[in-house]
Amino acid sequence: MFIHKINENLSLKHIDLRDAEEIFALTNKNRQHLREWLPWLDATTRLEDTESFIKGCLKGYAENRSMNTVILWKGAIVGTAGFNQINWANQTAYIGYWLAEGYQGNGIMTKTAGALTEYALNELKLNKVEIRAAVENQKSRNIPERLGFIQEGTIRRGEWLYDHYVDTVVYGMLREEWQNK
C-alpha cells in the first residue's frame, strides 16, 4: 500500500474500497461546498456511487493510467488528490483534488499538490504536470500559483458545471522548472 508522509500531520494514501464510507460521509457533509466547482456531486448520492468511483480509481491505477489518493490529516480523511490521468505518450500527469471545507487554510492542498508534483516529475520521471481550475475558482487557482506553476492559457467553456459552462485555466510545471526552483 502506498503511503507518502508529507509531514507529521499530513500523508497521502492510495485510495481503497475500505475508504468508501469515510469518503462518502465527507462528501455528504461537504456537498454544498464542493458542488460550487465540482461537477460530479449530483451523481454521487449513495455509498455505492463512491464505491464505483473507487473501483474506477483502482482500475486506472492497475492499468497505469491514474493514481488517486486520500488526503490524511492527523489520520483522518479530509479529501482526495491524485493524478486523474497519466498520459505516458506525452509524459504528462494531470492533478485533481478536493478538500473538505473545515480543513482549508492550513496549507494542506498546497503541500499535497507539491508532493504529487515532486512524485510525478522525480519518481515517475514525467516531463510535465498540469493543474486545471475554473477561472473564478480562486482558491483552487492559488494552489498551482503558490507552487510556481506557469499559467499556460484559458480553455473557453472548458467544463460543464451542472447547468452552465465555466472557463478553465491551465497551469503547467515542467521537470526542469521544478528542479530549478
C-alpha positions in Angstrom: 0.0 0.0 0.0 1.3 3.4 -1.0 1.5 5.9 1.9 3.5 9.1 1.4 4.2 11.1 4.5 4.4 14.8 3.7 4.9 15.9 7.3 3.9 14.9 10.8 0.3 15.7 10.2 -0.2 15.1 6.5 0.0 12.0 4.4 -1.3 10.6 1.1 -2.6 7.0 0.9 -3.7 5.1 -2.1 -7.5 5.2 -2.3 -9.1 1.8 -1.2 -12.6 0.4 -1.1 -12.2 0.4 2.7 -12.2 4.2 2.5 -15.6 4.3 0.8 -17.8 5.0 3.8 -15.5 7.8 5.2 -15.2 9.4 1.8 -18.9 9.2 1.2 -19.7 10.7 4.6 -17.2 13.5 4.0 -18.7 14.2 0.6 -22.2 14.4 2.0 -21.1 16.7 4.8 -19.4 19.0 2.2 -21.9 18.6 -0.6 -22.9 22.3 -0.9 -19.3 23.5 -0.5 -17.9 21.1 -3.2 -20.8 21.5 -5.6 -19.8 25.0 -6.4 -16.8 23.8 -8.5 -17.0 20.0 -8.9 -19.4 18.5 -11.5 -19.9 15.0 -10.0 -21.8 15.8 -6.8 -25.3 15.1 -8.2 -24.1 11.7 -9.4 -22.7 10.8 -6.0 -25.8 10.3 -3.9 -25.3 6.7 -2.5 -22.4 4.8 -0.9 -22.4 2.6 -4.0 -21.6 5.7 -6.2 -18.4 6.3 -4.1 -17.6 2.6 -4.3 -17.9 2.7 -8.1 -15.6 5.7 -8.2 -13.0 3.9 -6.1 -13.2 0.8 -8.3 -12.6 3.1 -11.3 -9.6 4.6 -9.5 -8.2 1.1 -8.7 -8.7 0.0 -12.3 -6.9 3.1 -13.5 -4.0 2.5 -11.2 -3.8 -1.2 -12.2 -3.7 -0.1 -15.8 -1.0 2.6 -15.1 -3.4 5.4 -16.3 -4.0 7.2 -13.0 -3.2 7.4 -9.3 -5.7 8.6 -6.7 -5.1 9.1 -3.0 -6.9 10.1 0.1 -5.5 13.0 2.0 -4.9 12.1 5.6 -4.7 15.0 8.1 -3.8 13.7 11.6 -5.0 10.3 10.5 -8.5 11.3 9.2 -9.5 11.5 5.5 -10.1 15.2 4.7 -10.2 15.0 0.9 -8.8 13.3 -2.2 -6.0 14.2 -4.6 -4.0 12.5 -7.3 -3.3 12.1 -11.0 -6.8 11.9 -12.6 -4.9 10.9 -15.8 -1.3 10.0 -16.6 -0.5 10.4 -20.3 2.6 8.3 -20.8 2.9 9.1 -24.5 3.2 12.8 -23.7 4.8 12.2 -20.3 2.2 14.4 -18.5 0.2 13.9 -15.3 -3.0 15.8 -14.6 -3.6 16.6 -10.9 -7.1 16.9 -9.5 -8.1 17.5 -5.9 -10.8 18.4 -3.4 -10.6 19.2 0.3 -13.3 19.4 3.0 -14.3 22.9 3.9 -13.2 22.8 7.5 -9.6 22.0 6.6 -8.9 24.8 4.2 -6.4 27.5 5.2 -3.9 25.0 6.7 -1.7 24.7 3.6 -2.9 21.1 3.2 -3.7 21.3 -0.5 -0.6 23.3 -1.5 1.6 20.7 0.3 -0.4 17.8 -1.3 -0.1 19.2 -4.8 3.6 19.9 -4.3 4.2 16.3 -3.1 2.3 15.0 -6.1 4.3 17.2 -8.5 7.5 16.1 -6.9 6.5 12.4 -7.3 5.4 12.8 -10.9 8.5 14.7 -12.0 11.2 13.0 -10.0 9.9 9.5 -9.2 7.8 8.8 -12.3 10.2 10.8 -14.5 7.4 12.6 -16.3 8.1 15.8 -18.2 5.1 17.8 -17.1 2.4 18.2 -14.5 -0.8 20.1 -15.3 -3.5 21.5 -12.9 -6.7 23.0 -14.2 -9.2 25.1 -12.3 -12.2 27.2 -13.2 -11.3 30.8 -13.9 -13.4 32.1 -11.0 -12.3 29.4 -8.5 -9.5 31.5 -7.0 -8.9 29.1 -4.0 -8.1 26.3 -6.4 -6.1 28.5 -8.7 -4.0 29.7 -5.7 -2.5 26.1 -5.4 -0.5 26.0 -8.6 0.3 29.7 -8.4 1.9 29.2 -4.9 3.9 26.3 -6.3 5.3 28.3 -9.2 3.3 26.7 -12.0 3.1 28.7 -15.2 -0.3 29.8 -16.3 -0.4 28.5 -19.9 -3.8 29.6 -21.1 -7.6 29.5 -20.7 -9.9 27.0 -22.2 -13.1 28.7 -23.0 -16.1 26.8 -21.7 -13.8 24.1 -20.7 -16.1 22.3 -18.2 -19.8 21.8 -17.9 -20.9 22.5 -14.3 -24.5 21.3 -13.8 -26.3 24.0 -15.9 -23.6 26.1 -17.4 -20.1 26.1 -18.8 -17.1 27.6 -17.0 -13.8 28.6 -18.5 -10.8 26.8 -17.1 -7.2 28.0 -16.6 -4.4 25.5 -17.4 -1.3 25.6 -15.3 1.8 23.7 -16.1 5.1 22.7 -14.5 8.0 21.2 -16.5 10.5 18.9 -14.8 13.4 21.3 -15.4 11.4 24.2 -14.0 10.6 22.2 -10.9 14.2 21.1 -10.4 15.5 24.7 -10.8 13.1 26.1 -8.2 
